Structure formats: structure tokens, C-alpha cells
Amino acid sequence: MNMHTKLMTTTAAIAAASPPGNGNSPANHPVITGSWLARAKLSVTESALLADDMVKGRVVFEKPTIKQATQLTGASQGYITTAGRLTSEQRELVKIGKLKLSKVHNHNNRPMSDEAIDRFVLKVGAERVMASLDRFTQPVTHYKHQPSLFAAE
């Protein structure tokens, strides 16, 4: 197959290899999903043709992966994940500006499990953990600026 024939059939090949659309795409154009695109082994030329088809609406792109959504929107993966975990009530409050996504994101961190703490101790060594605990539990007069285990203190 010569290069011209290959280029002419790229969209048809993508359409044949892509998952079926939901029937709601414009004029039932071929639909590709983010996960399909992430796994596709396309040449530079095929990628350019596909991108052109997407821009011109000849191929519909839906359900991007989180990584693709970050590239398209500039949002962080963490914020996208947090937004995906919002309740419908929280989502509405975020939309109207009564709740900041950053507040939910930063306060949504769960406490470390005992297993996670054990992994940390194995990683840094028990001696370093004990030395740190010794520093934290020494009398206040010993340090100019006593570090605190508790942020509220």
C-alpha cells in the first residue's frame, strides 16, 4: 500500500478499530474514546490526520482519560479527581462559588493507615523516626522554635 492510500484510509481504519458510538454523535461520525486513543499505536502522520479529523468534526472524541483532560483543560489530576468525588450538592456549591474546590481537595485527605505508617517507618528507618519523636517531645526550653506534631498548636 502506498503512502497516499494509507493516508486516505486512516480515518476509515480508525473508525473501524474504534468502539461503536452511542448514536448521538454528529451525523454518526466515528467515535473514539480517550482510552482507545491512549492505547492506539499511530504514526506521526496518522496522529496528525486524526487530530485534523477531530478538529473538523469528522471524528468525535469522547470520554478522555484524566491525563488527557489535564492536557486539554490545564486542571491538575488531583483537582479532577476531587471534582469527580464531589456529591451533587457539593458540586452545585462549587459551581456557584459557595464552596471552594481547594477546600474540599485539601481537607479530603484521609489519615494515614497503620499500614502506610509502617511502610514509611520501613522506608526511613526506625532510628530516624525515634530520633524525630525525641526532638518533638523534648522540653520547650530546649528549642527556640519547637516543631509541633499538631498543626493547631
Sequence and secondary structure as in RCSB ss.txt:
>XXXX:A:sequence
MNMHTKLMTTTAAIAAASPPGNGNSPANHPVITGSWLARAKLSVTESALLADDMVKGRVVFEKPTIKQATQLTGA
SQGYITTAGRLTSEQRELVKIGKLKLSKVHNHNNRPMSDEAIDRFVLKVGAERVMASLDRFTQPVTHYKHQPSLF
AAE
>XXXX:A:secstr
  HHHHHHHHHHHHHHHS    S SGGG  EEEHHHHHH    HHHHHHHHHHHHTTSSEEES  HHHHHHHH  
 HHHHHHHHH  HHHHHHHHTTSS HHHHHHH      HHHHHHHHHHH HHHHHHHHHHHTS GGG SS   SS
TT 
